Amino acid sequence: MKRYALLLSMLVIGQSALAAGDGTPSAIVEVSNLLPPPPAAGSTAAQRDLQAVLTAQQTRTAQDMAAAKADTERSVFRFADTLGSGMQPAALPKTTAFFERVAVLDKASVKAAKLYWKRPRPAVVSSQVHPLAKEKPDDWSYPSGHATFGYTTAVLLANMLPEKRAAIFARADLYAQHRIVMGAHFPTDVEAGRLAGTAMAAEILRDPQWQGDFNAARSELRHALGLPSNAEPVGEAASVH
């Protein structure tokens, strides 16, 4: 928890504005300045990371693999199985647009961090790893982009739907864990994604240029899910998991 407090305080000290006047991302969050380095190649920590991937590979069931493959989609609607049948894209244009912009910001910020660290994917580190999907050769492992998106989305959703906070974060945990099941990421990649996603959501929540779109999506989503409009208000910083 101290690590989250430090990370969020660093964000408050200063980041570039996240949105242009139309709400589109105009600058990335420099998550490489906030994350610890990944385990050094050949270190005990790196060996533990690899063993965790191999264990997940040995124990994954057909159901696990199908669920992990489904979660390769970066969409807020991956949380629909937790939030209910009212969460349908056709009924939620404002919510869809808001989280699509979040995804663009996430991807740009994570890409910069991946290029900074250049950590090889598990299948590159060991021929024993058999991933369920082929990754791009120039797409590095640290931090996990999917985990980052999952936790950014979870923090934002939890501030929109505070009464569903526990279920939202449980779904984000599963979404992130599926990257290990896929053989696409190490556990420390996923943990870095959790830190990065929390940071991204905190910055979005405190940036006035995002507040109008956030509140519009929040009202639309609460109405679609049959929830009262008077949920607890959003503070100046994100709630963390």
C-alpha positions in Angstrom: 0.0 0.0 0.0 2.9 2.4 0.7 4.1 1.8 -2.8 0.7 2.9 -4.2 0.7 6.0 -2.1 4.2 6.9 -3.3 3.3 6.3 -6.9 0.2 8.5 -6.7 2.1 11.3 -4.9 4.6 11.3 -7.7 1.8 11.7 -10.2 0.4 14.7 -8.3 3.9 16.3 -8.4 3.6 16.7 -12.1 2.6 15.1 -15.4 1.7 16.6 -18.7 -2.0 17.3 -19.5 -3.7 14.1 -20.6 -6.3 15.5 -23.0 -6.7 18.0 -25.7 -9.8 20.2 -25.8 -11.8 17.5 -27.4 -10.8 14.9 -24.8 -8.4 13.0 -26.9 -5.0 12.1 -25.4 -2.3 14.7 -26.2 0.5 13.3 -24.0 1.5 10.0 -22.5 2.0 9.3 -18.8 5.7 8.5 -18.3 5.1 5.3 -16.4 8.8 4.3 -16.9 9.6 7.0 -14.3 7.2 5.4 -11.8 7.9 1.7 -12.1 10.6 -0.4 -10.5 12.8 -2.2 -13.1 11.9 -5.7 -14.0 14.0 -8.6 -12.6 17.5 -8.8 -14.1 18.0 -11.6 -16.6 19.3 -14.7 -14.8 18.4 -13.4 -11.3 16.6 -15.5 -8.8 13.5 -13.2 -9.2 13.6 -13.8 -13.0 13.8 -17.5 -12.5 10.8 -17.4 -10.2 8.9 -15.4 -12.8 9.6 -18.0 -15.5 8.6 -20.8 -13.2 5.3 -19.1 -12.5 4.6 -19.0 -16.3 5.6 -22.6 -16.7 3.4 -23.7 -13.8 0.4 -21.8 -15.3 1.1 -23.5 -18.6 1.1 -26.9 -17.0 -2.1 -26.4 -15.0 -4.2 -24.4 -17.5 -7.4 -26.1 -18.5 -9.3 -25.8 -21.8 -11.7 -23.5 -20.0 -8.8 -21.4 -18.7 -7.3 -21.1 -22.2 -10.6 -20.1 -23.8 -11.2 -17.4 -21.1 -7.7 -16.1 -21.5 -8.0 -15.9 -25.2 -11.3 -14.0 -24.9 -9.6 -11.5 -22.6 -7.1 -10.5 -25.2 -9.7 -8.0 -26.3 -9.0 -4.6 -24.7 -12.5 -3.3 -24.0 -14.4 -2.1 -21.0 -17.1 -4.6 -22.1 -14.9 -7.4 -20.9 -16.3 -6.4 -17.5 -19.9 -7.0 -18.6 -19.9 -10.5 -17.1 -19.4 -8.8 -13.7 -21.6 -5.7 -14.2 -24.7 -7.2 -15.7 -26.7 -7.5 -18.9 -27.3 -3.8 -19.1 -23.7 -3.2 -20.1 -24.2 -3.3 -23.9 -22.1 -1.2 -26.4 -25.2 -0.1 -28.4 -26.8 1.4 -25.3 -23.7 3.1 -24.0 -22.1 5.4 -26.7 -20.6 7.8 -24.2 -19.1 5.0 -22.1 -17.8 3.4 -25.2 -16.2 6.6 -26.4 -14.7 7.4 -23.0 -13.0 4.0 -22.5 -11.8 3.9 -26.2 -9.9 7.2 -25.5 -8.6 5.6 -22.2 -7.3 2.7 -24.2 -5.5 4.9 -26.7 -3.7 6.8 -23.8 -2.9 3.5 -22.1 -1.4 2.0 -25.2 0.8 5.0 -26.0 2.1 5.2 -22.4 2.8 1.5 -22.1 4.5 1.4 -25.5 7.0 4.0 -24.3 7.7 2.1 -21.1 8.1 -1.2 -23.0 10.7 0.5 -25.3 12.5 1.8 -22.2 12.8 -1.6 -20.5 12.9 -3.9 -23.6 12.2 -7.0 -21.5 11.9 -10.1 -23.7 8.6 -12.1 -23.7 8.5 -15.4 -21.8 8.7 -17.5 -25.0 11.9 -15.6 -26.0 13.4 -16.2 -22.6 12.6 -20.0 -22.6 11.7 -22.4 -25.3 9.7 -24.3 -22.7 7.1 -21.6 -22.9 4.3 -22.3 -25.4 2.1 -19.1 -25.6 -1.4 -19.4 -26.8 -0.9 -16.5 -29.3 2.0 -15.1 -31.2 3.1 -11.6 -30.1 4.7 -9.0 -32.4 8.5 -9.3 -32.4 8.9 -5.7 -31.3 6.3 -5.8 -28.5 8.2 -6.1 -25.3 7.0 -7.7 -22.0 7.3 -5.1 -19.3 4.8 -3.8 -18.3 1.8 -5.7 -19.5 -0.3 -3.5 -21.6 -3.4 -5.6 -21.1 -2.9 -5.6 -17.3 -2.4 -1.8 -17.4 -5.7 -1.4 -19.4 -7.5 -3.7 -17.0 -6.5 -1.8 -13.9 -7.0 1.6 -15.4 -10.5 0.5 -16.4 -11.1 -1.0 -13.0 -10.2 2.1 -11.1 -12.3 4.3 -13.4 -15.3 1.9 -13.2 -15.0 1.6 -9.4 -15.3 5.4 -9.2 -18.3 5.3 -11.5 -19.9 2.3 -9.7 -18.5 2.3 -6.1 -21.1 -0.2 -4.9 -19.6 -2.8 -7.3 -16.0 -2.0 -6.4 -15.0 -5.5 -5.1 -16.4 -7.3 -8.1 -14.8 -4.9 -10.5 -11.3 -5.4 -9.1 -11.8 -9.1 -8.9 -12.5 -9.1 -12.6 -9.5 -6.9 -13.3 -7.3 -9.4 -11.3 -8.6 -12.2 -13.5 -8.1 -10.2 -16.7 -4.5 -9.6 -15.7 -3.9 -13.1 -14.6 -5.0 -14.4 -18.0 -1.9 -12.8 -19.5 0.2 -15.3 -17.6 -2.2 -18.1 -18.6 -1.6 -17.0 -22.2 2.2 -17.4 -21.7 2.4 -13.7 -22.9 3.7 -12.2 -19.7 5.6 -12.8 -16.4 3.9 -12.1 -13.1 6.1 -9.0 -12.5 4.9 -7.7 -15.9 1.3 -8.0 -14.6 2.2 -6.3 -11.3 3.8 -3.5 -13.1 0.6 -3.2 -15.2 -1.4 -2.9 -12.0 0.9 0.0 -10.8 0.8 1.7 -14.2 -3.0 1.3 -14.5 -3.6 2.8 -11.1 -1.3 5.7 -12.0 -3.1 6.3 -15.3 -6.5 6.3 -13.7 -5.4 8.6 -10.9 -4.2 11.1 -13.5 -7.4 10.9 -15.5 -9.5 11.4 -12.5 -7.7 14.5 -11.4 -7.4 16.1 -14.9 -10.3 18.6 -15.3 -10.2 18.0 -19.1 -11.5 14.5 -18.6 -14.1 15.2 -16.0 -16.9 16.1 -18.3 -16.6 12.9 -20.3 -16.1 10.8 -17.2 -19.2 12.2 -15.6 -21.3 11.7 -18.8 -20.1 8.1 -19.0 -20.8 7.5 -15.4 -24.4 8.8 -15.6 -25.0 6.8 -18.7 -23.6 3.6 -17.3 -25.4 3.9 -13.9 -28.7 4.4 -15.7 -28.1 1.4 -18.0 -27.4 -0.8 -15.0 -30.5 0.4 -13.1 -28.4 2.2 -10.4 -29.4 5.4 -8.6 -27.7 8.5 -9.9 -26.6 9.7 -6.5 -23.6 7.5 -5.9 -20.7 8.7 -3.8 -18.8 11.5 -5.5 -15.4 11.2 -7.2 -12.5 12.6 -5.2 -9.4 14.3 -6.6 -7.4 11.1 -6.7 -8.3 7.6 -7.8 -9.3 4.9 -5.5 -6.6 2.2 -5.5 -6.8 -1.5 -5.2 
